[in-house]
Amino acid sequence: MPLFAIISDLHSNLAALEAVFRRIDELGIEDVYCLGDVIGYGADPEACIDLVMKRCQFTLQGNHDWGLTQDRLEDFNPLARDSLLWTRKRLKPRLFSPKRNRRWRFLAELPTRVDRHGMRFVHASPRDPIKEYILKSDGFLDPEKIEDNFSRIDGPCFNGHTHWPGIMRQDFRFSQATADRLEFELPEGRSIINVGSVGQPRDGDPRACFLVVDDKQLRYQRVTYDIERTQRRILEAKLSPYLAERLGKGR
């Protein structure tokens, strides 16, 4: 199996994305896969889209990428909806704006899943690649949901969406990646492996998170980045101050 890195949930956080690519380059990794949510919440959608188009072998459509082109946004909370409307104004196609139009088409035409190396890659879940959350508590609170998702795959499935890094195993137990536990063996058989979030971690660790897959080894990477730079960009864009505050808490 080749060596590759998986990133997800960038959310227009350019400082975090640049820091993650620097780490990827330090590790000598050439193949990078993106599981979506390139945009939303943050203030630098254009630069993040350009980096992903340049650096990633494939990019999937996340719910925020999908929402960019939708007429109705009732599936999104008010903060997400407002940031999507702000992003839409920045990216909406215009006559004689080839870069802008190319970015819009890129997000609008993203696939919802990719199968590679005998593995599946989605943004959300095997049965609903764009929207469904696989929560770490679902193994005991909603085992039928997990069982149904496992029935859709034959081996490992990598996802993002919840911003919580860790592994849902066939026994329905979730092994969370934490600061003192970042390396795992790739489980045998079916598993759902959340790669965490580059641009908006929510597991209490504000550092950017991504995953390196090296044969049977899973190595989560946590990367410090200039959070204050991203916070300033959000405030300058007049997006909700809460979107800036939460980055410092990793929530």
C-alpha positions in Angstrom: 0.0 0.0 0.0 1.4 3.4 -0.9 2.1 6.2 1.6 -0.5 8.9 1.6 -1.9 11.7 3.7 -5.7 12.5 4.2 -7.0 15.9 5.1 -10.5 17.0 5.7 -12.7 19.9 6.9 -10.3 22.8 5.9 -13.1 25.4 6.3 -11.3 28.2 4.5 -8.6 28.3 7.2 -5.5 29.1 5.1 -3.0 29.4 7.9 -3.9 25.9 9.1 -3.8 24.4 5.6 -0.4 25.9 4.8 1.0 24.6 8.1 -0.4 21.1 7.3 1.1 21.1 3.8 4.5 22.1 5.3 4.3 19.1 7.6 3.3 16.9 4.7 6.3 18.1 2.7 8.6 17.5 5.7 7.4 13.9 5.9 8.1 13.5 2.2 4.6 12.6 1.3 3.5 13.2 -2.3 0.0 11.8 -2.4 -2.7 13.8 -0.5 -6.4 13.1 -0.5 -9.0 15.6 0.7 -12.3 14.5 2.1 -14.1 17.8 1.6 -15.5 20.9 3.3 -12.8 23.0 1.7 -15.0 26.1 2.4 -17.3 27.4 5.1 -16.7 29.3 8.4 -13.3 30.8 7.5 -12.4 33.9 5.5 -10.0 32.5 2.8 -12.0 30.2 0.5 -10.2 31.2 -2.7 -6.7 30.4 -1.5 -7.7 27.2 0.1 -9.5 26.0 -3.0 -6.4 26.9 -5.1 -4.1 24.9 -2.8 -6.3 21.9 -2.8 -6.7 21.9 -6.6 -2.9 22.1 -6.9 -1.9 19.6 -4.2 -4.5 16.9 -3.8 -4.9 13.8 -6.0 -8.6 13.9 -5.3 -11.1 16.0 -3.3 -14.5 14.9 -2.2 -17.6 17.0 -1.8 -18.4 17.9 1.8 -21.7 19.3 3.0 -20.4 22.9 2.9 -19.1 22.5 -0.6 -22.5 21.0 -1.6 -24.3 23.8 0.2 -22.6 26.5 -1.8 -24.8 25.8 -4.9 -28.1 25.0 -3.1 -31.1 27.3 -3.1 -32.2 26.1 0.4 -29.9 25.9 3.4 -32.2 24.7 6.1 -29.9 21.8 6.9 -27.3 24.2 8.2 -27.2 26.0 11.6 -27.3 29.8 11.4 -23.5 30.3 11.7 -22.9 27.8 8.9 -25.6 29.3 6.8 -24.4 32.8 7.2 -20.8 31.9 6.4 -22.0 29.9 3.3 -23.9 32.9 2.0 -20.8 35.1 2.6 -18.7 32.5 0.7 -21.2 32.3 -2.1 -20.9 36.0 -2.7 -17.1 35.7 -2.9 -17.1 32.7 -5.3 -20.3 33.1 -7.4 -19.4 32.9 -11.1 -19.0 36.1 -13.1 -18.5 36.9 -16.7 -14.8 37.4 -17.6 -13.7 35.9 -14.2 -12.0 32.6 -15.2 -10.3 31.9 -11.9 -13.5 32.6 -10.0 -15.6 30.4 -12.4 -13.0 27.6 -12.2 -13.2 27.5 -8.4 -17.0 27.3 -8.5 -17.0 24.5 -11.0 -14.4 22.6 -9.0 -16.6 22.6 -5.9 -19.8 22.0 -7.7 -18.5 19.0 -9.6 -16.7 17.2 -6.8 -17.4 13.4 -6.4 -19.1 12.2 -3.3 -16.9 9.1 -2.8 -13.8 7.5 -4.1 -12.7 3.8 -3.8 -8.9 3.3 -3.9 -6.4 0.8 -2.5 -9.3 -1.4 -1.4 -10.6 1.4 0.8 -13.5 3.8 0.6 -13.2 7.6 1.1 -16.2 9.8 1.9 -16.8 13.1 3.7 -19.6 11.9 6.0 -20.7 8.3 6.1 -20.8 5.2 3.8 -24.5 5.4 3.4 -24.8 9.2 3.2 -21.4 10.5 1.9 -22.3 14.2 2.3 -24.4 14.8 5.4 -24.7 12.0 7.9 -22.6 12.3 11.1 -20.9 9.2 12.5 -20.6 10.2 16.2 -18.3 8.5 18.6 -21.3 7.7 20.8 -23.3 6.0 18.0 -21.8 2.6 18.7 -23.9 2.3 21.9 -26.6 4.9 21.3 -27.5 4.0 17.7 -25.9 0.6 16.9 -28.4 0.0 14.0 -27.0 3.1 12.3 -23.5 1.9 12.6 -24.4 -1.6 11.5 -26.1 -0.3 8.4 -23.1 1.8 7.6 -20.8 -1.1 8.0 -23.0 -3.1 5.7 -22.2 -0.6 2.9 -18.4 -1.3 3.0 -16.0 -4.2 2.6 -13.0 -2.8 4.4 -11.7 0.5 5.9 -13.7 3.7 5.1 -12.1 7.1 5.8 -14.3 10.1 6.7 -14.3 13.5 8.3 -17.4 15.7 9.0 -17.5 15.5 12.8 -14.0 17.0 13.3 -13.3 14.2 15.9 -10.4 12.0 14.9 -10.6 8.3 15.8 -11.7 4.8 14.7 -15.1 3.2 14.8 -14.4 -0.5 15.0 -16.6 -3.5 14.1 -17.3 -4.0 17.8 -18.9 -0.5 17.7 -16.2 0.9 20.0 -14.7 4.3 19.1 -11.0 4.6 19.7 -10.3 8.3 19.9 -7.0 9.8 18.7 -5.6 12.0 21.5 -2.4 13.9 22.1 -0.9 10.9 23.9 -2.3 8.3 21.4 -1.7 9.2 17.8 -0.7 5.9 16.3 -2.9 2.9 15.5 -2.8 -0.3 13.5 -5.1 -0.3 10.6 -8.0 -2.6 11.8 -8.6 -5.8 10.0 -12.0 -5.9 8.2 -14.5 -3.1 8.3 -13.8 0.2 10.1 -14.8 3.8 9.8 -11.7 6.1 10.4 -12.2 9.8 11.0 -9.2 11.8 10.0 -10.0 14.9 12.0 -10.2 18.5 10.9 -7.5 20.8 9.5 -9.3 24.0 9.8 -11.7 23.7 12.8 -10.8 21.0 15.3 -13.6 20.2 17.8 -12.0 17.6 20.0 -10.5 20.1 22.5 -7.1 20.3 20.8 -6.9 23.5 18.7 -4.0 22.2 16.5 -4.7 21.2 12.9 -5.2 17.5 12.5 -4.7 15.1 9.6 -3.9 11.5 9.0 -1.0 9.6 7.4 -1.5 6.1 6.2 1.7 4.1 5.8 1.0 0.5 4.9 -0.9 -0.8 8.0 0.1 2.1 10.2 -2.2 5.1 10.9 -0.4 8.1 12.3 -2.4 11.2 13.3 -0.5 14.4 13.0 -1.3 17.5 15.1 0.2 20.7 13.7 0.5 24.1 15.5 -0.4 27.0 13.2 -1.0 30.8 13.5 -4.5 30.8 15.0 -4.5 34.5 15.6 -3.9 35.1 11.9 -7.0 33.1 11.1 -9.0 34.8 13.8 -8.0 38.3 12.5 -9.1 37.2 9.0 -12.5 36.1 10.3 -13.1 39.4 12.2 -11.9 41.5 9.2 -14.4 39.7 7.0 -17.2 40.6 9.6 -18.1 36.9 10.1 -19.3 35.9 13.5 -16.8 36.5 16.2 -17.7 33.1 17.6 -16.1 31.5 14.6 -12.8 33.1 15.6 -13.2 32.4 19.3 -13.8 28.7 18.9 -10.6 28.1 17.0 -8.6 28.9 20.1 -10.5 26.4 22.2 -10.6 23.6 19.6 -14.4 23.3 20.1 
